[in-house]
């Protein structure tokens, strides 16, 4: 999978990972993908809700150790 942009939100708690993702997506073109690395366990459901609310596609979510990886595609 091609990742166009990646942001590191490790150590940040809700709602900061979502806010940083929203800002990054706003700077991207339609169809581009954003990878967000977070350590906040709540980010899993936050990104699911964010995708539904904004129309951006949540392509993938993974838990790797203590990190949560979210991949979104810009609408």
N, C-alpha and C positions, 0 to 999 in steps of 0.2 A: 504494500500500500504506500502510495506517495504521500508524504507529509509536506505541506507547503510552509507551515509555520509551527513552531513549538514554543510553549511558555511553561515556565517552572513556577508553580505556586506552592511548593513544599513549605510547610511551616505556617501557611496562612489558613485561617478558619473562615467559615461561611460568614458573609457572602463574598469575600474577596476573590476566591477562585472563579466564581461566576462573573463577577464584575470585570476581572482581567480578561476572561474569555470573551465577554461581550465587546470589550474595547478592541481586542485583537481581531475578532470576526468583522467588526465594522470597517477595519482597514484592509480587508481581504476582498477578492473578487468572488463572484458566484461560482460555486463548484469547487473552490479550493478547500483543503483540509487543514484543520488545526488540531494539534496534539497538546493536551493539558496534563501535566504531571502534578498530582496533589497528594497530600498526606492526611487530609480531612476525610474521615470515613463518611461523613454526611454528604460529601461531594457526589457520591454515587447517585443518590436520589435527587440531589439538587440539579445535576446535569440532565437527568431524565426529564424533570419538570421544565427546565430551561429550554430543552429541545422542543417540547410540546408547545410551550408558550410562544416561542419565536419562529417556529417553522424551520429552524436549522436541523439537519439530520444528525442524530447521534449514531455514528457509524460503528463504534466499538467502545467497550468498557472492559478493562482488565484490572485485576488486583495482583500486584507483583510485590510480595513481601508486605511492607508497610506503606506501599505507594499505590495510588489509584490513578490509572491512566484512562483518559477520555479522549476519543477522537471524534471531532465534529466536522460536518461538511457545510460550508456556507450556502445558504439558500439563494 
